[in-house]
Amino acid sequence: MAEEPLGSIRVHFSKLEDPRIDRQKLHQLMDIIVIAICAVICGAETWVDVENFGKARIAWFKKFLELPHGIPSHDTFGRVFGLLKAATFEACFFDWVQAVNRITSGQVIAIDGKELRHSFDTFLGKKAIHLVSAWANENRLILAQRKVDSKTNEITAIPELLEALELAGCIVTIDAMGCQTDIASKIIERKADYILAVKENQGHLYADIEHLFGLYLKEPNPLQYVDSYAKTVDKDHGRIEIRECWTLSATFHQQAIRNAGEWEQLTSLVCIRRERRLPDKTQVETRYYIASLPPNADQLLQAIRDHWGIENSVHWILDVAFNEDQSRVRKDHAPENLAVIRRIALNLLRKEKTAKGGIQAKRLQCAWDENYFFKVLSV
């Protein structure tokens, strides 16, 4: 067995400055970080879980960690991750992802927010933490995250995330919160394309697009009026899901969209109708988007479907497999830092592709099978 599992993480997290005073440094900072990551991969959800995992695997850890005073206590884990500056810890995570993954041109980078629902502290008047993450659909990896300042919203965090990422040639998709002229300009500045969801709170934009598509789609033969059309039908477990996409040239219809000139390289208007047929009911919803891409319905529909992957493959997995929403870690920087550790664990588990089953099954296999665990740590 190799002596340096998590070698790349150890390299990129070595720049962290230890926040403790000298007399409190009984345990090495990198030992604490490595044990925490390993424990979370194998199912740990609390600092007590992390301590217990470390003690159960102490002989294994001693093969590559110094552990001068054994396994740290759960109080030590909580205190250290509470003191570590979250922004620096996130930066190390970003550097590691950039070093071990290559983002190919043309793929979808989905940006979306998620609230850590139980990270609030009523006694201290602390609101729940809200994080904005970037997800590479083709690589199926979380690229980076930013915490939303408690006094603002996602609009301030998204430009910071865009500035950090290498986006050239990619397609950036963002839900309605990110449908802002400044964000569209930032994406174009980063040499990428955008697809932004539009909702009622966008003022004239939503009303104008809805009115325009309403005029055309009510015609007996709407396909003669739109630039492009695409349709997909998926069947699964008694459910049928039909998606239809119509596109219009934003340039041709510029006079119908008030303030269209404020949107950098606005090229396409998109309407998607999503119909879900269940055994007992049928659900229909219509959504509108703007894009800097040409009005190619097949490409735009696929990119928008890829965006929904951040909900299904990241947020849902973090809640179900990692129980993130139920985490009671609340002190100082600890909630945000533990969220980074979960994302490190999720990325490592996704990169290991030999085992069958979902993320939860892989976590259990890591806990039970030391050889497989080492394989996950070495990807």
C-alpha positions as CSV (number, residue, x, y, z in Angstrom):
1,M,0.0,0.0,0.0
2,A,1.3,3.5,-0.9
3,E,2.2,5.7,2.0
4,E,0.5,8.9,0.9
5,P,-3.2,8.6,0.4
6,L,-4.8,12.0,-0.3
7,G,-1.4,13.2,-1.5
8,S,-2.7,15.9,-3.8
9,I,-5.0,17.2,-1.0
10,R,-2.1,17.3,1.4
11,V,-0.1,19.4,-1.1
12,H,-2.9,21.9,-1.8
13,F,-4.0,22.3,1.8
14,S,-0.5,22.7,3.1
15,K,-0.7,26.5,2.6
16,L,-3.3,26.8,5.4
17,E,-2.1,28.8,8.3
18,D,-2.7,27.1,11.6
19,P,-5.0,29.4,13.6
20,R,-4.1,28.0,17.0
21,I,-1.6,29.4,19.5
22,D,1.5,27.4,20.0
23,R,0.5,25.9,23.4
24,Q,-2.7,24.5,21.8
25,K,-0.9,22.7,19.0
26,L,-0.8,19.1,20.4
27,H,-2.0,17.7,17.0
28,Q,-0.7,18.7,13.6
29,L,-3.1,20.6,11.4
30,M,-2.8,18.4,8.4
31,D,-3.4,15.3,10.6
32,I,-6.7,16.9,11.7
33,I,-7.7,17.7,8.1
34,V,-6.9,14.3,6.7
35,I,-8.7,12.4,9.5
36,A,-11.8,14.6,9.0
37,I,-11.9,14.0,5.3
38,C,-11.4,10.2,5.7
39,A,-14.1,10.1,8.3
40,V,-16.7,12.0,6.3
41,I,-16.0,9.7,3.3
42,C,-16.8,6.7,5.4
43,G,-20.1,8.2,6.9
44,A,-19.2,10.5,9.7
45,E,-21.6,13.4,10.2
46,T,-20.5,15.0,13.5
47,W,-17.2,15.7,15.2
48,V,-17.9,12.9,17.6
49,D,-18.2,10.6,14.6
50,V,-14.9,11.9,13.3
51,E,-13.1,11.2,16.6
52,N,-14.6,7.7,16.9
53,F,-13.6,6.9,13.3
54,G,-10.1,8.1,13.9
55,K,-9.7,5.9,17.0
56,A,-11.1,2.9,15.2
57,R,-8.6,3.3,12.4
58,I,-5.7,4.6,14.4
59,A,-3.3,1.8,13.3
60,W,-4.1,2.5,9.7
61,F,-3.6,6.3,10.1
62,K,-0.2,5.8,11.8
63,K,1.1,4.4,8.5
64,F,1.1,7.9,7.0
65,L,0.3,10.4,9.7
66,E,2.6,11.3,12.6
67,L,-0.2,11.6,15.3
68,P,2.3,12.6,18.1
69,H,-0.6,12.6,20.7
70,G,-2.9,10.1,19.1
71,I,-6.3,10.9,17.6
72,P,-7.6,14.4,18.5
73,S,-10.8,14.8,20.6
74,H,-14.1,15.8,19.0
75,D,-13.7,19.2,20.8
76,T,-10.4,19.7,19.1
77,F,-11.9,18.9,15.7
78,G,-14.7,21.4,16.3
79,R,-12.4,24.1,17.7
80,V,-9.9,23.9,14.8
81,F,-12.4,23.9,12.0
82,G,-14.2,26.7,13.8
83,L,-11.0,28.8,13.8
84,L,-9.8,28.0,10.3
85,K,-10.7,30.8,7.9
86,A,-13.4,29.5,5.7
87,A,-12.3,31.6,2.7
88,T,-8.8,30.2,2.8
89,F,-10.2,26.6,3.2
90,E,-12.4,27.2,0.2
91,A,-9.5,28.5,-1.8
92,C,-7.5,25.4,-1.0
93,F,-10.4,23.2,-2.2
94,F,-10.6,25.3,-5.4
95,D,-6.9,24.9,-6.1
96,W,-7.1,21.1,-5.6
97,V,-10.1,20.7,-7.9
98,Q,-8.3,22.8,-10.6
99,A,-5.2,20.8,-10.3
100,V,-6.8,17.3,-10.6
101,N,-9.5,18.1,-13.2
102,R,-9.5,19.5,-16.7
103,I,-12.7,21.4,-17.7
104,T,-13.3,20.8,-21.4
105,S,-14.6,23.5,-23.7
106,G,-18.4,23.4,-24.4
107,Q,-19.5,21.8,-21.2
108,V,-22.2,23.2,-18.9
109,I,-21.1,24.8,-15.7
110,A,-24.2,25.1,-13.5
111,I,-24.2,27.6,-10.7
112,D,-26.8,27.3,-7.9
113,G,-27.3,28.1,-4.2
114,K,-28.1,25.8,-1.3
115,E,-28.9,26.6,2.3
116,L,-27.5,24.6,5.2
117,R,-30.9,24.6,7.0
118,H,-29.8,23.8,10.5
119,S,-26.6,25.9,10.6
120,F,-28.6,28.8,12.2
121,D,-28.2,29.7,15.9
122,T,-31.2,31.4,17.3
123,F,-29.5,32.2,20.6
124,L,-26.6,34.1,18.8
125,G,-28.9,35.6,16.2
126,K,-27.0,33.7,13.5
127,K,-28.9,33.0,10.2
128,A,-28.5,29.7,8.3
129,I,-25.5,29.7,6.0
130,H,-26.2,29.9,2.2
131,L,-23.6,28.6,-0.2
132,V,-23.3,29.1,-4.0
133,S,-21.6,26.2,-5.8
134,A,-20.4,25.6,-9.3
135,W,-20.9,22.2,-10.9
136,A,-19.2,20.8,-14.0
137,N,-21.8,18.5,-15.6
138,E,-19.5,16.5,-17.8
139,N,-16.8,16.0,-15.1
140,R,-19.6,15.5,-12.6
141,L,-17.6,17.4,-10.0
142,I,-18.1,20.4,-7.7
143,L,-15.6,23.0,-8.9
144,A,-15.9,25.7,-6.2
145,Q,-18.2,27.2,-3.6
146,R,-18.7,30.6,-2.0
147,K,-20.6,31.6,1.1
148,V,-23.3,34.2,0.6
149,D,-22.8,37.1,3.1
150,S,-25.7,37.1,5.6
151,K,-26.5,40.7,4.7
152,T,-26.7,40.1,1.0
153,N,-27.9,37.4,-1.4
154,E,-26.6,35.2,-4.2
155,I,-26.2,38.1,-6.6
156,T,-23.0,39.2,-4.7
157,A,-21.5,35.7,-4.4
158,I,-22.0,34.6,-8.1
159,P,-19.6,37.2,-9.6
160,E,-16.9,36.2,-7.2
161,L,-17.3,32.6,-8.2
162,L,-17.3,33.5,-11.9
163,E,-14.1,35.5,-11.5
164,A,-12.3,32.5,-9.9
165,L,-13.4,29.8,-12.4
166,E,-11.7,29.1,-15.8
167,L,-14.8,29.4,-18.0
168,A,-13.5,30.0,-21.5
169,G,-15.6,28.0,-24.0
170,C,-18.1,26.8,-21.4
171,I,-21.8,27.4,-21.0
172,V,-22.8,28.9,-17.7
173,T,-26.3,28.2,-16.5
174,I,-27.9,30.0,-13.6
175,D,-31.3,30.1,-12.1
176,A,-33.4,33.2,-11.9
177,M,-31.5,34.8,-9.0
178,G,-28.5,35.2,-11.4
179,C,-30.5,36.7,-14.2
180,Q,-28.8,40.1,-13.9
181,T,-27.2,42.3,-16.6
182,D,-23.9,42.5,-14.6
183,I,-23.7,38.7,-14.3
184,A,-24.4,38.2,-18.0
185,S,-21.6,40.7,-18.8
186,K,-19.2,39.0,-16.4
187,I,-19.8,35.6,-18.1
188,I,-19.1,37.1,-21.5
189,E,-16.0,38.8,-20.1
190,R,-14.8,35.4,-19.0
191,K,-15.2,34.2,-22.6
192,A,-18.1,31.9,-21.9
193,D,-21.8,31.7,-22.9
194,Y,-24.7,32.0,-20.6
195,I,-28.2,30.6,-20.2
196,L,-30.1,32.4,-17.5
197,A,-33.6,31.5,-16.2
198,V,-36.1,34.4,-16.2
199,K,-38.9,34.7,-13.7
200,E,-41.6,37.2,-12.8
201,N,-39.3,39.2,-10.5
202,Q,-37.3,40.3,-13.6
203,G,-39.6,43.2,-14.4
204,H,-40.4,43.8,-18.0
205,L,-38.1,40.9,-19.3
206,Y,-40.4,38.1,-18.2
207,A,-43.6,39.8,-19.3
208,D,-42.1,40.6,-22.7
209,I,-40.8,37.1,-23.4
210,E,-44.0,35.5,-22.1
211,H,-46.1,37.8,-24.3
212,L,-44.0,37.1,-27.4
213,F,-44.1,33.3,-27.1
214,G,-47.8,33.5,-26.2
215,L,-48.5,35.2,-29.6
216,Y,-46.7,32.5,-31.6
217,L,-47.5,29.4,-29.6
218,K,-51.3,30.0,-29.8
219,E,-51.1,29.9,-33.6
220,P,-52.4,26.7,-35.3
221,N,-48.8,26.0,-36.6
222,P,-46.4,27.7,-34.2
223,L,-43.3,26.0,-35.8
224,Q,-43.5,28.3,-38.8
225,Y,-42.9,31.3,-36.5
226,V,-40.2,30.0,-34.1
227,D,-36.5,29.7,-35.1
228,S,-36.1,26.1,-33.7
229,Y,-38.0,23.4,-31.9
230,A,-37.0,20.3,-29.9
231,K,-38.8,17.6,-27.9
232,T,-37.8,14.8,-25.6
233,V,-39.8,12.1,-24.0
234,D,-38.6,10.1,-21.0
235,K,-40.3,7.2,-19.3
236,D,-39.3,5.9,-15.9
237,H,-41.2,3.9,-13.2
238,G,-44.6,4.7,-14.5
239,R,-43.9,8.3,-15.1
240,I,-43.7,10.0,-18.5
241,E,-41.9,13.3,-18.7
242,I,-42.2,15.4,-21.9
243,R,-40.1,18.5,-22.5
244,E,-40.7,20.8,-25.4
245,C,-38.4,23.7,-26.3
246,W,-39.1,26.7,-28.7
247,T,-36.5,29.3,-29.4
248,L,-36.6,32.8,-31.0
249,S,-33.9,35.1,-32.2
250,A,-33.4,37.9,-29.7
251,T,-31.8,40.0,-32.4
252,F,-34.8,39.7,-34.7
253,H,-37.3,40.4,-31.9
254,Q,-35.2,43.1,-30.2
255,Q,-38.0,45.7,-30.5
256,A,-40.4,43.5,-28.6
257,I,-38.1,43.1,-25.6
258,R,-37.8,46.3,-23.6
259,N,-34.2,47.0,-22.4
260,A,-32.9,44.2,-24.6
261,G,-29.8,46.3,-25.3
262,E,-28.7,46.1,-21.6
263,W,-28.0,42.4,-21.9
264,E,-24.5,41.6,-23.2
265,Q,-24.7,39.5,-26.4
266,L,-28.3,38.5,-25.9
267,T,-28.9,36.1,-28.8
268,S,-31.8,33.7,-28.0
269,L,-35.1,33.7,-26.2
270,V,-36.1,30.2,-24.9
271,C,-39.4,28.7,-23.8
272,I,-39.5,25.3,-22.3
273,R,-42.8,23.4,-21.5
274,R,-42.3,20.5,-19.1
275,E,-45.1,18.0,-18.7
276,R,-45.0,15.2,-16.1
277,R,-47.6,12.5,-16.4
278,L,-48.0,10.5,-13.2
279,P,-50.5,7.7,-12.6
280,D,-52.9,10.0,-10.7
281,K,-52.2,13.4,-12.1
282,T,-50.4,15.5,-14.8
283,Q,-48.2,18.5,-14.0
284,V,-47.3,21.2,-16.5
285,E,-45.0,24.1,-16.1
286,T,-43.5,26.6,-18.5
287,R,-40.2,28.3,-18.0
288,Y,-38.4,31.1,-20.0
289,Y,-34.7,31.7,-20.5
290,I,-32.3,34.1,-22.2
291,A,-29.1,33.0,-23.8
292,S,-26.0,34.2,-25.6
293,L,-26.0,31.0,-27.7
294,P,-27.7,30.8,-31.1
295,P,-31.4,29.7,-31.1
296,N,-30.7,26.0,-31.5
297,A,-33.4,24.3,-29.5
298,D,-31.6,20.9,-29.2
299,Q,-28.5,22.4,-27.7
300,L,-30.4,24.8,-25.4
301,L,-32.8,22.2,-24.1
302,Q,-29.9,19.8,-23.4
303,A,-27.9,22.5,-21.6
304,I,-30.9,23.4,-19.5
305,R,-31.4,19.8,-18.6
306,D,-27.8,19.5,-17.6
307,H,-28.3,22.5,-15.3
308,W,-30.9,20.5,-13.3
309,G,-28.0,18.0,-12.6
310,I,-26.8,20.3,-9.8
311,E,-30.0,19.7,-7.9
312,N,-30.1,16.0,-8.5
313,S,-26.4,15.1,-8.4
314,V,-25.2,17.6,-5.8
315,H,-27.9,19.1,-3.5
316,W,-30.0,16.0,-3.3
317,I,-27.0,13.8,-2.7
318,L,-25.6,16.1,0.0
319,D,-29.0,16.0,1.8
320,V,-29.8,12.3,1.4
321,A,-26.3,10.6,1.4
322,F,-24.5,13.1,3.7
323,N,-27.5,14.3,5.7
324,E,-26.2,17.9,5.2
325,D,-29.5,19.7,6.0
326,Q,-29.7,18.0,9.4
327,S,-26.1,18.9,10.5
328,R,-26.0,20.8,13.8
329,V,-22.5,22.0,13.4
330,R,-22.9,25.8,13.9
331,K,-19.9,27.4,15.6
332,D,-17.8,30.0,13.9
333,H,-16.4,28.8,10.5
334,A,-17.0,25.1,11.2
335,P,-20.3,24.8,9.2
336,E,-18.8,26.2,6.1
337,N,-15.6,24.2,6.4
338,L,-17.4,21.0,7.1
339,A,-19.5,21.7,3.9
340,V,-16.2,21.9,2.0
341,I,-15.1,18.5,3.4
342,R,-18.4,17.0,2.3
343,R,-17.8,18.3,-1.2
344,I,-14.2,16.9,-1.2
345,A,-15.7,13.6,-0.2
346,L,-18.4,13.7,-2.9
347,N,-15.8,14.6,-5.6
348,L,-13.5,11.7,-4.5
349,L,-16.3,9.2,-4.4
350,R,-17.5,10.3,-7.9
351,K,-14.1,10.0,-9.4
352,E,-13.8,6.4,-8.3
353,K,-15.8,4.5,-11.0
354,T,-15.1,0.8,-10.5
355,A,-17.8,0.2,-7.8
356,K,-21.4,-0.2,-8.5
357,G,-24.2,1.7,-6.6
358,G,-24.8,5.2,-5.5
359,I,-22.8,7.5,-3.3
360,Q,-24.3,6.1,-0.1
361,A,-23.3,2.6,-1.1
362,K,-19.7,3.8,-1.9
363,R,-19.5,5.4,1.6
364,L,-20.4,2.1,3.2
365,Q,-18.0,0.2,1.1
366,C,-15.2,2.6,2.1
367,A,-16.1,2.0,5.8
368,W,-16.1,-1.8,5.3
369,D,-13.3,-2.4,2.7
370,E,-9.9,-0.8,3.4
371,N,-8.6,-1.7,-0.1
372,Y,-11.6,0.1,-1.7
373,F,-11.2,3.0,0.7
374,F,-7.6,3.5,-0.3
375,K,-8.6,3.3,-4.0
376,V,-11.1,6.3,-3.4
377,L,-8.4,8.3,-1.6
378,S,-5.9,7.7,-4.4
379,V,-8.0,8.8,-7.4
